[in-house]
Amino acid sequence: MDQKRTNTYIVALLLAFWLMVFSLLAGAQESYDAKKILDLEVQNGFSCGKEEYLLLEELLNAMESMAKELEGKNVKSSVIMDSLFMLIYRDFQFEIHPEALLSNGLKEHRLDCNYLSLLYFSVLKGRLNWDLSIIRSPGHMFIRYNYSDGSYFNYETTEGKIEDDKYYHQKPMSKQSLQHGIYMSPVSDSVCLATSYLEMANAVSDTNSGKVRNLCSDAIALDPMCLPAYLRLGNMYYNNGKLKLAVECYNQILECDSLNYYAYNNLGIVYSVLGDRQLAMKNYGRALMAYSGDPSIYLNRSLEQMVLGNFEEAYTDFYKAYELLEKSENLTEMYILMKLTEDAMISQRFCSECRVLKNVSL
């Protein structure tokens, strides 16, 4: 009898424990917002001052107040989003810039697509109960407004305007990545949280491999399809000389997204270091077949062509990379491209061409 009571008591405790866990998880999802991300960064050892918390609260309150006011005047949802865009950039003077940590972004007044989407989501979905979704595309995040009839519009928070699906399909998305819901489908709160763990991993030096690995593992546990987490792990392994592990991570990405040009490009780099020129060239080729708009792929293949003695092909790839960078107006990256390539030259003709390029005003 005592044994039965003991067993019943243990079962009751276990049920109570799991109910508490599920309740906490549900509560965390319901209250998920930008402030939670700051709390998460602090919990994982990143510093965040009182000023950043106050600024975030001021910004969220201002966005909520403006949205409520315009809603009361029956202003269209897209126009309300445009007004919030102007509030963020004009009144609070934020600029678009890649940022690994939200705390740093608030401190420097710089936000990227992830955090801008999070701000909109925190206010319009979290506080005003709009039917919004966060959507991913390769290397990007944006929000989607859902109408009751099943139609929707995409809102590009980095530009403050509506974009159709074709805009986001400019970068390749494989059939399996779309079927798995990696891209162009609404993502859950746990997936958003996984992105935050990934961003924290991006803020950690490769020398602290244990912390990078733990943060990426947390991201993957929340979102098994968090491909950038595998990419981050692969890059860390590469930089720490663990090339076989890097290859495994990049191949893991390609199993889920066969058009992931980041993975192909990085595999090319790894095989180049391993001395397998054939596999290096093969992967650079696959990367360019997937997406021909990334100058780094052309540069990497250019360097590989030089090692193989294919100077004409190397010359062509170098200038293709240069043209792409010139269009992007990224002058700092353009200079680095030319300097690194010139340092690696083994063709006198190639070197003279680089000297001509360096006369371009930077």
PyMOL commands that set and color helices and strands:
alter all, ss='L'
color gray80, all
select helices_A, chain A and resi 2-30+34-43+50-72+77-91+102-108+113-127+165-168+175-179+189-202+209-222+227-239+243-256+261-274+277-290+295-307+311-328+331-343+348-357
alter helices_A, ss='H'
color red, helices_A
select strands_A, chain A and resi 95-96+110-111+132-137+140-146+152-156+161-163+186-187
alter strands_A, ss='S'
color yellow, strands_A
deselect
rebuild
show_as cartoon
